[in-house]
Amino acid sequence: MAIRESTITIPSQWGMPTTHRVERQPRSSGLVVIFPGSQYPVDAPLLHYARLAALARPLDVLSLEYGFQVNRADMRREDFPVLAEEAMQAIGAAARDGEKLIFVSKSLGTFVASLVQQSLASTRPVGDHLFLTPLPAAIRTMQDTPHAMVVVGTADPLFESQNIASVSQLGHVALHVVPEADHALEVEDYRGSLRILHDVAEWCGDFFQQVHNG
């Protein structure tokens, strides 16, 4: 099935504008918005296969980039609201009226996506969110998301055992904990890392199938 690709350019407070890729296809059941990590772009393995799994359902995809990345600038914690505002501008330009929004976020992107989701709660609620190696600050958003999936490794220094335990108490969240995997969901053996990538891609497929059927 033909996929039509286009780009959206949004001004950024960091200088050079950001360029966001939009992929559209017939009979889509929603728009997936991908929020990358600070050093993990949308074309990196986990997000690449999450994107392909979304397109296979079929769902449309908006792949974001951040202004500080384009301009190779430092990012400070106080810049998070700006990242969220620029992401909302891209979403506003890409999303059609009444179109269902589904979020996929990785690392820093889980916090940015959480800020966006909270801002949209009263006007365009996001009911489906896939969190890959989240930051602890995103747990509140997991609590408020009707359909959520979380994938994290036990060797991820940014999401510790007590954070995993907190998420495990959320009955509506599908939690996948990968033994010995780090913040990139990788292990020392590259073959093991490839097996994990395969598993994550399958979990993404299951998640988007539920979105499509819902």
C-alpha positions in Angstrom: 0.0 0.0 0.0 1.4 3.4 -1.0 2.7 5.6 1.8 2.8 9.3 1.1 5.7 11.1 2.8 5.9 14.8 3.5 7.6 17.2 5.9 6.6 19.9 8.3 8.9 22.7 9.2 8.5 24.4 12.5 10.5 27.5 13.8 12.7 26.7 16.9 13.9 29.0 19.6 17.3 27.3 19.2 17.8 28.9 15.7 17.5 26.6 12.7 13.9 25.3 12.3 13.0 21.7 12.9 11.8 19.3 10.1 9.3 16.6 11.0 8.5 13.7 8.8 4.8 12.7 8.1 3.9 9.4 6.6 0.3 9.0 5.4 -1.5 6.0 4.0 -5.1 5.1 3.0 -7.5 3.8 5.6 -5.3 4.8 8.6 -6.9 4.4 12.0 -4.9 7.2 13.7 -1.7 9.3 13.9 1.3 7.9 15.8 3.6 10.6 17.1 7.1 9.5 17.8 9.1 11.4 20.5 12.8 10.5 20.3 15.4 10.5 23.0 18.0 13.2 23.5 20.6 11.1 21.8 18.3 8.5 20.3 16.8 9.8 17.0 13.7 8.4 15.3 15.8 6.3 12.9 17.6 4.5 15.7 16.7 0.8 16.0 13.9 0.7 18.7 12.0 3.7 17.2 12.7 2.6 13.6 10.9 -0.8 14.2 8.2 0.8 16.3 7.5 3.1 13.3 7.4 0.2 10.9 5.0 -1.7 13.2 2.7 1.3 13.3 2.7 1.7 9.5 1.9 -2.0 9.2 -1.5 -1.7 11.0 -2.1 0.7 9.2 -1.5 3.9 11.1 0.0 7.3 10.0 3.2 8.4 11.6 4.6 11.8 12.6 8.3 11.6 13.5 9.5 14.5 15.6 12.9 16.1 16.0 14.0 18.6 18.6 15.3 22.1 18.1 18.3 21.7 20.3 19.4 18.6 18.3 19.1 20.4 14.9 21.2 23.3 16.3 23.6 21.1 18.2 22.9 23.1 21.3 22.8 22.1 25.0 19.5 21.2 26.5 18.6 22.3 30.0 15.8 21.1 32.2 14.1 24.5 32.0 13.9 23.9 28.2 11.4 21.0 28.5 8.3 23.3 28.2 9.8 24.7 25.0 10.4 21.2 23.6 6.8 20.4 24.4 5.5 23.6 22.8 7.4 23.0 19.6 6.2 19.4 19.5 2.6 20.6 19.9 3.1 23.0 17.0 4.2 20.1 14.8 1.3 17.9 16.0 -1.1 20.7 15.3 0.2 21.1 11.8 0.1 17.4 11.1 -3.0 16.1 12.8 -6.4 16.1 11.0 -9.6 17.1 12.7 -10.9 14.4 15.0 -7.9 12.1 14.2 -6.9 9.7 17.0 -3.5 10.5 18.5 -1.2 7.7 19.7 2.2 8.5 21.3 5.4 6.5 21.2 8.2 8.0 23.3 11.8 7.1 24.2 13.8 8.3 27.3 13.8 12.1 27.3 10.9 11.9 24.8 8.7 10.2 27.5 8.9 13.4 29.6 8.3 15.7 26.6 5.4 13.5 25.5 4.0 13.6 29.0 4.0 17.4 29.0 2.2 17.4 25.6 -0.3 14.8 26.7 -1.1 16.8 29.8 -1.6 19.9 27.8 -3.9 18.1 25.4 -5.9 16.3 28.1 -8.9 18.7 28.0 -9.1 19.2 24.2 -7.7 16.1 22.6 -6.9 13.3 25.1 -4.3 10.7 24.2 -5.6 7.3 25.2 -2.7 5.2 23.9 1.0 5.6 24.8 4.0 3.3 24.3 6.8 4.2 26.6 10.3 2.9 25.7 12.9 3.2 28.5 11.0 5.9 30.3 12.1 8.5 32.8 10.5 8.3 36.3 8.8 11.6 35.7 6.6 9.8 33.1 5.0 7.5 35.7 2.2 10.0 36.4 1.3 10.0 32.7 1.3 6.2 32.7 -1.3 6.3 35.5 -3.5 8.6 33.5 -3.3 6.8 30.1 -6.1 4.3 29.5 -4.0 2.0 27.2 -0.2 2.1 27.9 2.8 -0.2 27.4 6.1 0.2 29.1 9.4 -1.5 28.1 12.4 -1.1 30.3 15.6 -3.0 31.2 16.7 -4.1 34.7 20.2 -2.5 34.1 18.7 0.9 33.1 20.3 3.4 35.5 17.6 6.0 34.8 14.6 3.8 35.7 15.4 1.8 38.9 13.8 -1.2 40.5 11.5 1.0 42.7 10.3 2.7 39.5 9.6 -0.6 37.9 7.8 -1.8 41.0 5.6 1.3 40.9 4.6 0.6 37.3 3.9 -3.0 38.0 1.1 -1.9 40.3 -0.8 -0.3 37.4 -3.2 -2.9 36.2 -4.0 -1.1 32.9 -0.3 -0.9 31.9 1.4 -3.7 29.9 4.9 -3.9 31.4 7.8 -5.7 29.8 11.0 -5.9 31.8 14.1 -7.0 29.9 16.7 -8.7 32.2 20.1 -7.1 32.2 19.2 -4.6 29.4 20.5 -1.1 29.6 18.9 2.3 28.7 19.2 1.3 25.0 17.6 -2.1 25.7 20.9 -3.7 24.8 23.1 -6.3 26.6 26.8 -7.0 26.2 26.3 -9.8 23.6 25.2 -8.4 20.3 23.2 -11.5 19.5 21.3 -11.0 22.8 20.7 -7.3 21.8 19.2 -8.4 18.5 16.9 -10.9 20.2 15.7 -8.1 22.5 15.1 -5.8 19.5 13.1 -8.6 17.9 11.0 -9.0 21.1 10.4 -5.2 21.3 9.3 -5.0 17.7 6.8 -7.8 18.4 5.5 -6.0 21.5 5.1 -2.8 19.4 3.2 -4.8 16.9 0.8 -6.1 19.6 0.4 -2.6 21.0 -0.6 -1.1 17.6 -2.8 -4.0 16.8 -4.8 -3.3 20.0 -4.9 0.4 19.0 -6.2 -0.5 15.5 -8.8 -2.9 16.8 -9.9 -0.4 19.5 
